[in-house]
Amino acid sequence: MVFHTPACSSRLFQKPTLAVRTLWKLWNSYFHSQTLICAFSGPRGGLYKSDEVFSASTDKPPHVPVMLKEVLHYLDIKPGQVVLDMTFGGGGHTKAMLNAVPDVTILALDRDPTAISLAQQLAKEHPGHVKPLLGRFSELEELLSSIDVKGGSIDAVLLDAGCSSMQMDQAERGFSLSKDGPLDMRMDGARFSDMPCAADVVNTLDQHALASIFTAYGEERHARKIASAIVEARRVNPITRTQQLASVVAGAFPAAALYARKDRLHRPSHVATKTFQALRIFVNDELNQLHAGLHAAQTALKSGGRLCVITFHSLEDRLVKRFLQGDDLSNLEQHHFDPGKQGKGRNKSVERKRGRASAYWHRFQKKVITPEKDDMKDNPRGRSAKLRVAIRC
């Protein structure tokens, strides 16, 4: 069955900037009692079962944390402090903090059960100094309350948004464009068995809705062309593998355009990169979770506490920037998903609003911090990283 947008909401999809959250609500409501591809397909025949948790391979190269030197510098951790690592991932940043300041307590949050298993191992190696917390950003306040951590008591917070290298390296998780695996992309599918995966999205949503997602979350100029190719391909066979989807997207372009795009290191970038990004963000509701995480960090930090936020694409960075400068993001869709509004038609009242300091944050660095050239060469995955630093008022 194809999930079509109801007639009463179809006008919203004329502008993807206004449609995404509405689509998310309709999507979850529709699938609440439906059988999902991810829920029943085995790891060989298709997608892994939702209750299966894959452990990180010990044969993988060590996790390389992004902008480590800058993070340690700006967090400026002192002995005896309590630090919240809101995206534990492979644990690279947390391990570096422990090495730099052994007498520190780190609250290690992650929504991925595999990451939390690593955090639990690290907690055994550093008794009393690492406290693993399994949950999403939107669950943080409740999790902190459960371990008697009160608001306004944390000294420093690190929020490393996006997908971790550990998730990308595991083909069976379905995040990687270069490795064939089940088209999953759920960061915490093991916790939420009824959560739809990327395969459910590409095989169920109609062409218009898919194009809206690719435009809003991938900033993909060829969203309609890609959505059309996906709809045509799935009429023949369901799209359940990452390489299968990559081939479908590539087939919508001339052969010469396959790697015509360039990344920040001027290396060829596959035409399906933005499509994969858009699906991952949509499936995991990442921008709304990031917004919730920023609010949670604001509540958790004490006055004078430091916040470091690392983002990896313009949608995340734009949200963080606006949050720290005090913009009202209560209507995230209308305020956020329109890059055209950044520099067009600004009147004096808007300029005054943007120039007003936030009541909660003092921006330690007004300009965004990016990786040094040597760091990008050593860790190419961090080439698009942006770091923003603020101090809680």
BELGITA-V789524 format. One record per residue. N is the residue number from 0. PSI is psi in whole degrees, -180 to 180 (none if undefined). OMEGA is omega in whole degrees, 0 to 359 (NA if undefined). Layout:
BEGIN
{{N/PSI/OMEGA} {N/PSI/OMEGA}}
END
This chain:
BEGIN
{{0/137/179} {1/132/181} {2/107/180} {3/148/178} {4/130/178} {5/150/183} {6/-37/182} {7/-20/182} {8/-3/188} {9/-31/181} {10/-26/179} {11/-32/185} {12/0/171} {13/-24/176} {14/103/181} {15/-25/182} {16/-24/183} {17/-2/194} {18/-21/197} {19/-46/182} {20/-38/177} {21/-44/179} {22/-40/180} {23/-42/181} {24/-43/179} {25/-41/181} {26/-51/182} {27/-37/178} {28/-43/182} {29/-40/186} {30/4/184} {31/-37/182} {32/19/183} {33/157/173} {34/125/185} {35/154/177} {36/-44/183} {37/-20/187} {38/-20/185} {39/-9/182} {40/135/179} {41/165/184} {42/-23/179} {43/-43/183} {44/-18/182} {45/-110/186} {46/154/183} {47/156/181} {48/147/187} {49/-21/181} {50/10/180} {51/129/177} {52/126/181} {53/132/178} {54/151/179} {55/139/181} {56/136/178} {57/-10/180} {58/-9/181} {59/152/174} {60/155/182} {61/145/179} {62/133/180} {63/106/181} {64/145/184} {65/135/175} {66/45/185} {67/-46/182} {68/-43/181} {69/-41/181} {70/-47/180} {71/-37/180} {72/-49/186} {73/-28/175} {74/-33/175} {75/56/186} {76/138/179} {77/155/178} {78/139/178} {79/-6/181} {80/163/175} {81/124/183} {82/139/177} {83/114/173} {84/104/189} {85/-11/177} {86/83/186} {87/-45/178} {88/-125/178} {89/-3/176} {90/9/184} {91/-46/181} {92/-43/180} {93/-45/179} {94/-40/179} {95/-37/177} {96/-43/180} {97/-37/179} {98/-37/182} {99/-40/182} {100/86/185} {101/-34/183} {102/63/179} {103/150/176} {104/125/183} {105/125/174} {106/113/188} {107/105/181} {108/140/169} {109/147/179} {110/-14/183} {111/117/180} {112/-32/178} {113/-41/177} {114/-39/180} {115/-32/176} {116/-36/176} {117/-38/178} {118/-36/178} {119/-37/176} {120/-42/180} {121/-34/178} {122/-34/178} {123/-33/180} {124/-24/181} {125/72/184} {126/129/177} {127/-6/184} {128/-12/178} {129/126/179} {130/102/182} {131/140/178} {132/115/180} {133/116/179} {134/171/178} {135/168/177} {136/-39/182} {137/-13/179} {138/1/190} {139/-46/184} {140/-41/178} {141/-39/179} {142/-42/178} {143/-40/178} {144/-35/182} {145/-21/178} {146/20/174} {147/35/173} {148/116/184} {149/157/176} {150/145/180} {151/25/183} {152/-4/184} {153/140/186} {154/-33/183} {155/149/180} {156/134/171} {157/127/177} {158/110/181} {159/97/188} {160/167/174} {161/-162/185} {162/138/181} {163/158/178} {164/-35/180} {165/-41/178} {166/-40/180} {167/-34/184} {168/-17/181} {169/104/184} {170/-34/183} {171/-11/178} {172/-21/174} {173/18/179} {174/-28/191} {175/134/175} {176/-29/186} {177/-17/182} {178/131/181} {179/133/179} {180/177/178} {181/141/183} {182/79/186} {183/-76/177} {184/5/178} {185/130/179} {186/-28/182} {187/42/178} {188/-27/180} {189/-25/179} {190/-31/185} {191/92/187} {192/-22/181} {193/10/180} {194/124/180} {195/149/180} {196/-179/183} {197/-35/178} {198/-37/176} {199/-39/180} {200/-54/187} {201/-23/181} {202/-5/187} {203/-42/182} {204/149/179} {205/172/187} {206/-40/182} {207/-42/180} {208/-42/177} {209/-44/179} {210/-37/178} {211/-42/180} {212/-45/182} {213/-34/179} {214/-48/186} {215/-42/187} {216/-19/178} {217/-8/185} {218/43/184} {219/119/181} {220/-26/183} {221/35/185} {222/-43/182} {223/-41/180} {224/-43/180} {225/-43/179} {226/-40/178} {227/-42/180} {228/-39/179} {229/-45/181} {230/-40/178} {231/-42/183} {232/-39/184} {233/-14/174} {234/-25/179} {235/-53/179} {236/144/175} {237/145/179} {238/108/186} {239/-2/182} {240/150/181} {241/-45/180} {242/-30/176} {243/-46/179} {244/-42/179} {245/-40/179} {246/-38/179} {247/-45/179} {248/-44/180} {249/-34/180} {250/-15/178} {251/-5/183} {252/157/173} {253/152/182} {254/-35/182} {255/-19/183} {256/-3/187} {257/-46/179} {258/34/182} {259/-27/179} {260/153/181} {261/147/175} {262/-171/184} {263/-18/176} {264/11/180} {265/30/176} {266/151/179} {267/138/180} {268/131/183} {269/144/183} {270/-16/181} {271/0/185} {272/-47/182} {273/-30/176} {274/-45/178} {275/-41/178} {276/-46/182} {277/-44/180} {278/-44/181} {279/-44/181} {280/-42/181} {281/-47/182} {282/-40/184} {283/4/179} {284/46/193} {285/-40/184} {286/-40/176} {287/-35/175} {288/-39/178} {289/-43/178} {290/-44/178} {291/-38/180} {292/-39/178} {293/-41/177} {294/-41/180} {295/-41/178} {296/-39/179} {297/-39/179} {298/-37/186} {299/-34/186} {300/143/173} {301/165/176} {302/129/183} {303/-6/178} {304/153/185} {305/143/178} {306/127/172} {307/126/180} {308/124/177} {309/127/177} {310/167/186} {311/0/173} {312/168/191} {313/-32/180} {314/-46/178} {315/-48/184} {316/-39/179} {317/-41/180} {318/-46/181} {319/-45/181} {320/-47/182} {321/-37/178} {322/-47/183} {323/-24/179} {324/3/172} {325/15/179} {326/149/177} {327/113/180} {328/26/182} {329/-33/174} {330/83/190} {331/-38/185} {332/-51/183} {333/-31/186} {334/-24/195} {335/-41/191} {336/43/179} {337/87/180} {338/-26/181} {339/-25/181} {340/-8/185} {341/-37/185} {342/13/184} {343/138/170} {344/31/178} {345/126/175} {346/179/186} {347/-35/181} {348/-37/177} {349/-42/179} {350/-40/179} {351/-39/180} {352/-42/182} {353/-26/180} {354/-10/182} {355/136/180} {356/148/177} {357/146/178} {358/-13/185} {359/-21/189} {360/139/167} {361/118/182} {362/114/182} {363/-40/177} {364/117/182} {365/-33/180} {366/146/179} {367/146/181} {368/130/181} {369/160/181} {370/150/174} {371/160/184} {372/-41/180} {373/-37/179} {374/-38/180} {375/-34/178} {376/-40/181} {377/-32/182} {378/78/185} {379/-29/180} {380/-21/180} {381/12/186} {382/-29/183} {383/7/184} {384/145/174} {385/133/182} {386/129/173} {387/139/184} {388/136/179} {389/157/178} {390/133/181} {391/128/180} {392/none/NA}}
END
